[in-house]
């Protein structure tokens, strides 16, 4: 009985981890696309402008 509960608990933890990893991948894709858009906007501001879209880091 204890082994069955341990296996079910392990499956639940790994399933939850898989879902969280999937969500994190989608968040990473959205952030990367926003970074690409910001990079393109900063390139299109002109040669004389050295200001970046994300401020001073």
Secondary structure, DSSP 8 states (H G I E B T S, - for coil): -HHHHHHHHHHHHHHHHHHHHHHHHHHHHHHHHHHHHHHHHHHTT-SS----TT---
